[in-house]
Amino acid sequence: MNRRNLMSRGLLAALAFAAPITPVFAQQPDLSRKAVVDDPVAPKRAGKTYDVTVVEFFDYNCPYCRRMEPVLNALLRSDPKVRIVYRDWPIFGPASREASRAAVASQWQGKHAAFHGALLTSSARLDNAGIKAAAAKAKVDWPRLQRDLKMHGAEIDALLARTDGIARAIGFNGTPAMIVGSQVVAGAVDLPTLRRLVAEARNKPAAR
């Protein structure tokens, strides 16, 4: 799945998204389907079987990403054959990067889903104190999280770099952004639209 194929088969929804200015990623990333949807370090949510993958590019401090979270959760509740792949893209600065690193690290103690939800439902812009509060809400073991950040820090940083490269090569310029099957979606969408995109992907087995 190279960039040209992904974009030509995609759907660019010019809806609300946030787009701060960030540095250009210099290296050409791997845009194969496996690299985009099956990165071994990227957190995922799925049932025992799934036939459509939704890849979300997001930032924990993005207000539109917060609006997108309940839509994705509703999709998962109503459609057990959907998998969500979370590609943290912390483009809003150091606090966002800190939140992303902590969230990714929490998967090694089985707390990513709870921590991810707590971070996206925080009532204020996240900083170090807000991240710790969200971790406490999600019952994350903070000392273990620090150990996992130390042990897996290089893996997490490499994941964030890969995600940044993929997002920029596809042409995303803000969050949220998604890939549903092979369809590219820039911006937040409502649940009916997301369900339609999933249905379209399901009708194209090669694009799942």
N, C-alpha and C positions, 0 to 999 in steps of 0.2 A: 504494500500500500504506500506508493510514493506520494509526494505532495500534490503532483498534478492530478493523480487519480482520486485522491481524497477530496480535493477541492472541487473537481468536476462532478463528483457524485454527491457532493455535500449540499447542505441547506444553510445559507448564511442568513440568520434571522437578526436583523438590525434592531434589536430591542435594547432595553436599558442594561447598561453594564458600566462598570467603573474602570477608568484607564489612566493610571498615573504614569509618568515618564520614568523609564527604567533603562539601564544600559543594554546595548545590543549584544546578543550572544554570538560569538565569533565562529564557532565550529559548526560544521554541518552535522546535524543530529541524525540518528537512525530513525527513520519514519516507517519502518516495517510494522505490520500489524502487531506482531509479537512484542516489539519494543514499546508500542503505544498502549496496548491493552493488557499485556501480561508481564509488566515489569515486576520482578520478584520482590522488590522492596515496597512498592506502592500498596497501601492498605486497600482492602476490598471487602464488600459485603455481598453475599449471595447465599441462596438456599443450596440444597444438595444438588439440584440440577438447574441449569439456566440455559437459555438459548439466545439471549440478547444482552450485550454489554453496553452500559452507558459509562463513558469516561468523563469525569467532571474536573475541570481546571478551576481552582478557586483560591481565595485569600480569606483568612479568618476575619480580617478587618474590612472586608467588602460588604457594604449594606445590601447589595443585590444578591450576593451569595447567601446571606442570612435569609432572604426571602425565598431563595431557591431550595433551601434545606427541607422545609415541610413538604414541598412538592415532591422531592425525591423520596422522602419517607413515605408519603402517601402512595407513590408508585410501587415501592417495595412491598407495602402492606397489601396492595391490591393485585400485584403480579409477582408471584414467587419465582417466576422463571427469568427475572431480570437480575443482572449483576451490576453493581456499581463499583467502579475503580476510581479511587480518589487520588488525583494528581495535584498535590499541594503546589501552588504557584504564588509564593509570597512576594507580591510586587508592591506592597504598601510600606515597605521599610523593615527595619530591624525587629520591631515587635511582632510583625507578621511572621517573619522568619523564625523567631523564637517559638511562636505558637505552633508553626508547622513542624519544626524539629521535635518539639515535645509530643505533638499528636502522633507523628509517625513512630516515635520511640515507644509510645504506649501500647502499640500492637504486640510487643514482646511480653506484655503481661496480660494480654487479652482484653484491654480496656479501650481500644481505639474508638469503637462505635459510641460508647458512652462519653468519652472525652471530646470527640469530634462534635457531638450534639451539644455538650455543655459549652464549648468554645463558641459555637455559632448562635447560641441563645443567650450569651452574655449580654447584660443590659447596657454595657458601656464599651467604648473602644478598648481593645485588649492591650495591656501592658504586662510587665512581669507579675504584678500583684493579681491582675485579672486572670492570667494564665493559671496561677496557683489556686485561685478561688475556683476556677472551672475544674481543675484537677481534683480538688477536694469534693466538689459536687458529684463528680463522676467516680469517686472512690478510687482514684489512682493512687498507687503506692509511690509517694514522692521520692523517697530515698532510692527505691528500685529504679524509678524513672531516670534519676540522675546517673545511676550505674549503667543503664541501658544507653543513655545518651553518650556516655564515655566509650562504651564498648562498640556501639554501632554508629558513632558519629560520622565516620568517613562514608559509610554506606548511605546514611541519610543525606549528607551533603551532595554526594554523587547523584542520588535520586532527584534532589531539587534542581541540580544542574541539568540533568536529562530532561526533566519536565519543562524547564525554561526554554531549552533549545527546541523541543518539540512544539511548544505553544507558539514560539516566534516563527518557526519554519512553516507551520500551517497558516499563519497569518493572524492569529489572535492578537488583539491589542488591549485587552482588558478582561476582567472577570465579572460574572462567571462565563465560562465557555464549556461546551460539551461536544463529545462525539457520540452519536447514537447509531450503533451499527457502523455504517460508513458515512453517515450524514453529519456535517459540521454545523454546529449551532453556536452563534455568537450572541450572548446575552441571556437573560432570564426568560423562561417560558412558563405558561400555566400548565396545570395537570392535563387538561384535554389535549393540548398540543404535544406534550411529552408522550402521552399514551399513543397518539397518532404516529409519532416518529418511531416509537417502539414497534407498533404494528407494521409499519412500512419495512423496518429492518427485519422483522420476523418473516416477512414475505420474500426476503432476499437472503437465502441461507449463506451465501458466500460473504455477506456483509455483516454477519452477526458478531 
